[in-house]
C-alpha cells in the first residue's frame, strides 16, 4: 500500500457500500476503501456481515462508525452504541475505523473519542491485529478545524478526513495545508466534493491521501409502480442507491500517478469517462 508514514506518495481511498464497490475500487487503483452504508445520508455504520464480505475482497477496509445522520453531538446512549459498533466492525475484519464526536460548543469530544479509540485498539488486540483510527469530517463542523487537528497526535488518531472546513476540499486547500503543519504524525486526508482536476492542488497542499466517494446512482430495478416510502424518496428517479463508478476511480488513480516523479505503479484501468466527479 502506498501513502504510508514516511513515504512521499499520496494514497487513494474510495468510499464504498458493498463488495462490488470494493472490487471496483481495488481493480482500478484504490489503496484502501472506507465502508459505510447510506452514502446518500453522509454514511452510516455498515453491518458486521458487510464488513466481513468487503474484507474478503482483499483491500484494507476502514469501517465508518456513525450511528445516525445529522450532527456529531452524541448523547451517552449513542456513544455507548458506537463503542459497541467499533468492536463489532474490528472483530469482523476492519483494519481501521472512522469515528468522530463533537461537543455542543463545536469542540472535539475528547472523552467520546478516547472511548472509541480505546475500543478499536482493544478489539484489535483481542484478535491479535493492529488497527488504524481516522477522525471523520466532524472536524469540518468544529469551531476551529486547525486547532482541532492539533489535538489529534495526543489521542492516538492515525489520520483525519477533512475538507479543510470548507464546502469542498478544493475550497479548503489552504486550511488543509495548515492542518498538515498543525498535526505532525497524523495523515491529513482530503475529502469532500473532490473532483479529479482538484487532485494536483490537494497533493500540493501536502495531504497524505485523497478520498472520493466515486459514486453514481444505480439504475432502479423495480418492476411495479413507484410510491414514496420515506423522506428521501422525492421521485422515482431519485429513490435509488449509489454504487461505485470504476471510471471515477481510474481517473483519480491516473491523476495521482501524474503527480508522482518516480516509481509509476502498474494498475489495471478502464478508459476514463467524461465529466465524472468523486
N, C-alpha and C positions, 0 to 999 in steps of 0.2 A: 504494500500500500504506500502510495506517495503522500506527501504533505505532512509527515510526522514531525515531532520536535527536532530541530537541528537540521532540517532539510530545506532547500530553497524552493521546493515545488509546492504549488497550491493544489489542494485536494478538491475533488468534485463530489459533493453529496447531493443525492436526489431523494426527495420525499416521495414515498410510495405507500400504497394502501393494500397491496396484495402480492402474492408470489409472482404473478405475471408481471407486475410493475418492477419487482426486484430483478427478475430475469432481464427485462428490457434495459434497466439501469446497468446491470453487470455487463451485458453483451455490447453496450455502446459506450463504455469507458468510465462509468462511475467508480469511485474508490470505496464508497460505502453508501448505505441507504438509511434514511430515517423512516421508520414505520409508524404510521398512525392510522386512524380511521376518521371519517368525516372531514376530508380536506375542505369541503365547502363551508365548514364551521371553524376553520382555522386549525383543525387537527385535534383529535381526542385519543385517549388511551386505546391501543389495539387489544384484542383478546389474546390469551395465552396461546390458543391454537394458532392464531395468525402469526404470532412471533415464532413459534416452532416451525411453521411452514416456510416463512421467509428466511429464517436462519438456515434451513436446509438448502436454500438456493446457493449459499456459499459465500456471499459477500458479507462483510461486517454489517450488522444490523443494530441501529440505535433506536430504541423504542421511546416515542413520546409518551409521557405520563401527564395527562391533563384530564381531570375527571369531569369537566363540563366546559361549555363555551362561555364567552363573556370575559369579565375582568379577571385579574390574577390575585385578588384578595380573598383568601380562603378562611373558612371557619375551622374549628378544631376537628369536626367530623370529616370534612373534606380532606384535610391534611392527613388524618389517620387512614382514610381510604387510599390516598395516593401513596403513602408509605407502603401499604399492603400491595398496591399495584406495582410499585418498584420491585419488590421482592418477587412478585409473580413473573414479570417480564424477564428479569435476570435469570430466574430459575428455568424459564422456557427457552433460553439461548441468546438473549440480547447481550451484545458485547458493550453496549452503552445505554444510558438512559438520558432523556432530555426533560428537564424539570425546571420549575421556577415558581416563585411566590413573592408578592409584594404586600406591604402594609397599606392601610388606608391613606397614609400620608405620601405614598409613592416611593417609599424606601424599600430596599431589599429586605424581605422577611428572613433574616439570617437564621432564626430558630427553626423555621419550617424547612429551609434549605439544608440545614445541618442534619435534620432528621431524615430527609430524603436521600442525601448523600451517604449518610451512615447506613441506611437501609440497603442502598445499592452495593456498597462495599461488603457489608455483612453477608448478603446473599451470594455475591461472587466468591467470597472466601469459603462459604459453605460448599460451593461447587468447585472449589479449587481453581478458580479463574480470576482474572482481573477484570475491571470494568471502568469505563470512562463515563464522566458526568458532564453534560452540556447544560448550561443555563440557556433557556429558550428566550423568545422575544418579549417576555415580560419586561426585560431590561429596556425595551423601547418605549414602554409606558411608565418607566420610572421617572422621578423628578429630575435626575441628573445621570444620564447613561454613562458618561465618562467616570464620574465618581463611583458609580455602582460597579463598573468594570474593575476599578482599582481595588475593590474589596475581594475580588474572586480568588487571587492567589492564596489567600489565607483560609479559604473554605474548601479546598480540595476539588476545585472545578477544573476540568480538563479544557473546556472551550466554551465560547459564548456565541450563540446565533443572534445576529443583530443587523438591523438596517441603519444603525447609527442614529436611532431616534427619529428617523425621517420616514415619510410615506414609502419610499423605496430606498434600497441600498445605494443606488447611484446618486440620489439626492443627499445621502448621508455620508458620502465618501470622506469628507474632511473629518467628520466626527469619528468615523471608523479608524482613521489613521491615529487620532488622539487616543482612542481606546487601546490600540495596539501598544502605544507608548505607556499607557497607564497600567497595563496588566501584563507585565513580563512573565513569561512562563505559561500564560493562558492563550490558547489559539483563538483568535478572533475570526469568526466565520461570517461572511457577508451573505445575508438572505433577506428577501422581501422585494417582490416585483423585479427580480433580476432578469434582464434580457441579455442575449448573447453579446450584443455590441457593448454592454456595460462591463464585461469581464476584464478587459485590459486595464481600465481605470481602477477597478476594485483590486486587482493584483498590485497595481502601482501604489495603492494605499497601504499595502503591507499585510493584507489579510492572509491567514493560513489556509483558508478554504472558502469555496463558493457553494452556496446552497440554492437549489432550484426545485420547484415542485414539478416542472416539466409536464404539466397536466393538460389534458384535453377532455372535453365532455364525451362520455361514452354514448354510443348510439342507443336510443331506447329500444327495448326488445319486447315491449308489451304487445299482447295480441288483441286485447279488448279495448273498451273505451277508457279514456283517462278521466279521473276525478281527483281533485286535490286531497291529499292525505295529511297535510301539515303546513306550517307557515312557510316552509321553503319551496313548496310546490306552487309557484306562481303561474306556471303554464306547463303544457305537456312537453315542450321543448326543454325547459329548464329543469324539469323534475327527473333528473338522472344523476349519475355519479361521475367522478373524474377518474381517468386512467392515465398511465404514464405514456407520454408520446416519445417513442425512441428517437425520432428526428431531433427533438429538442435536446435530448441527452447527447447525441452525437455532435450537434452544433456546439454545445457547451464544451465538450471534450476537445474539439478542434480549436476552439477559441483559447482554452487554457494551454493546449500544446503550443500554440503560436506564441505564447508569452515566454516559453522556455528557450534557453540558448543551447542546451546540450541534452543528450540522452532522450531523444524523442521516442516514446514508447510505441509499441505495436498494438493497436486496439482494433477490434472489428467495428466497422462503422456502416451505417446506411447513408445514402446521399442526403444532404440536409434539405429540409422542406422550407418553403418560402414563408417569411414573416412570422415565425412562431416565437412565443415568449416562454419564459420559465415560470 
